[in-house]
Amino acid sequence: MFLVLLANIGMPTRGGLAPSLKARPPLTKKPDLDPEEVVRFTKNLYRDLGNRNDTAAVIDKYRPKFLQLNATSEGQLGQTLSSLLEIRMLDLQSSVRHARKMRSVFQSFAEKDQPVVPI
């Protein structure tokens, strides 16, 4: 008898305590965003943009792939890539400033008895 009581503990009853089971629509998994595919897309677009003078042709060529990738990122791919490019441009500006300082130092080495001028 004791075993029967233990077996019934936690079992749903018909008195309304059992959770109602509702039919749920089948889960449809959205395709995952493949980082390698995004990198490949970005590199190819960057290369083609450098090789062509016609930006509109590059846009037309890459729009379908962008829309496909963008759908897997809940519409955030354009903003994300744009932000990354902005960071890259800031990095390039910083690098150019640093290179100019280096050039100034090397120029001062070449000049005799000239003090280093801060930039």
C-alpha positions in Angstrom: 0.0 0.0 0.0 2.8 2.4 0.8 4.3 1.8 -2.6 1.0 2.6 -4.3 0.9 6.0 -2.4 4.5 6.8 -3.5 3.7 6.0 -7.1 0.7 8.4 -7.1 2.6 11.4 -5.7 2.9 14.1 -8.3 0.4 12.5 -10.7 -2.1 14.9 -12.2 -5.6 14.5 -11.1 -8.9 15.2 -12.9 -9.9 17.8 -10.4 -8.5 20.6 -12.4 -5.0 20.5 -11.0 -3.5 18.9 -14.1 -2.1 21.4 -16.6 -4.2 21.9 -19.7 -2.5 20.7 -22.8 -3.0 22.9 -25.8 -1.9 22.0 -29.3 1.0 24.2 -30.2 2.0 25.1 -33.7 5.1 23.2 -34.8 8.3 25.1 -34.0 9.9 26.4 -37.1 13.5 27.1 -36.6 14.8 30.1 -38.5 18.1 29.5 -40.3 21.1 30.5 -38.3 23.3 33.3 -39.4 26.6 31.7 -40.6 29.5 34.0 -39.6 31.7 32.5 -42.4 29.1 33.4 -45.0 28.9 36.9 -43.7 32.7 37.3 -43.9 32.7 35.9 -47.4 29.9 38.2 -48.5 31.6 41.2 -47.0 35.0 40.4 -48.5 33.6 39.8 -51.9 31.6 43.0 -51.8 34.6 45.0 -50.6 36.7 43.5 -53.4 34.1 44.2 -56.1 33.6 47.7 -54.8 37.3 48.4 -55.2 37.4 46.9 -58.7 34.4 48.8 -60.1 33.6 52.4 -60.4 29.9 51.7 -60.6 28.5 51.5 -57.0 25.0 50.9 -58.3 26.1 47.7 -60.1 27.7 46.4 -56.9 24.5 47.1 -55.0 22.4 45.3 -57.6 24.8 42.3 -57.6 24.9 41.9 -53.8 21.4 42.9 -52.8 19.9 39.4 -53.1 22.6 37.9 -50.9 22.3 40.7 -48.4 18.6 40.2 -48.1 19.1 36.5 -47.5 21.6 37.1 -44.8 19.7 39.9 -43.3 16.6 37.7 -42.9 18.7 35.4 -40.7 19.8 38.3 -38.5 16.3 39.6 -37.7 17.0 42.6 -40.0 20.1 43.7 -38.0 22.9 42.8 -40.5 23.1 46.2 -42.3 23.4 48.1 -39.0 25.9 45.6 -37.6 28.2 45.7 -40.6 27.8 49.5 -40.8 28.9 49.8 -37.1 31.9 47.5 -37.7 32.9 49.6 -40.7 32.7 52.7 -38.6 34.9 51.2 -36.0 37.4 50.2 -38.7 37.5 53.7 -40.1 38.2 55.2 -36.6 41.0 52.6 -36.2 42.4 53.7 -39.6 42.3 57.4 -38.6 44.1 56.6 -35.3 46.7 54.6 -37.2 47.3 57.5 -39.6 47.7 59.9 -36.7 50.2 57.5 -35.1 52.1 57.1 -38.4 52.4 60.9 -38.7 53.9 61.1 -35.2 56.4 58.4 -36.2 57.3 60.3 -39.3 57.9 63.4 -37.2 60.2 61.5 -34.9 62.2 60.1 -37.8 62.4 63.5 -39.4 63.7 65.0 -36.2 66.4 62.2 -36.1 67.5 63.3 -39.5 67.7 67.0 -38.7 70.8 67.9 -36.7 70.3 69.8 -33.4 66.6 70.2 -34.0 64.2 69.7 -31.0 61.4 67.2 -31.4 58.2 69.2 -32.1 55.1 67.6 -30.4 52.1 67.1 -32.6 
